[in-house]
Amino acid sequence: MTEDAAEVRRKRLLFRCHHTGMKENDLLIGSFADRNLPAMSDADVEWLEWLVMNHDDIDLNYWITGRKEVPPELEHPVMRALIAFKYVA
């Protein structure tokens, strides 16, 4: 992937993280992306994109906030970072 294409992908993902369809997730995942996306590897960006685009908003919220156990197939450093992330308004 060219550098420009990678940057466009990150910008699109950042937008998507702020527009998940659920305000609580917009704040949690969007703030996480604001803080962490610039330093993430391309592989981690791809994984976060897959997570946000392919999972239900309620499930994402429950996993991130600890109300539901994270399925084993979602055990990943980015998921652990999302869970550990502390949103501050």
HELIX and SHEET records of a PDB file:
HELIX    1   1 GLU A    3  HIS A   18  1                                  16    
HELIX    2   2 LYS A   23  ASN A   36  1                                  14    
HELIX    3   3 LEU A   37  ALA A   39  5                                   3    
HELIX    4   4 ASP A   42  ASN A   54  1                                  13    
HELIX    5   5 ASP A   57  THR A   65  1                                   9    
HELIX    6   6 PRO A   72  LEU A   74  5                                   3    
HELIX    7   7 PRO A   77  ALA A   84  1                                   8    
END                                                                             
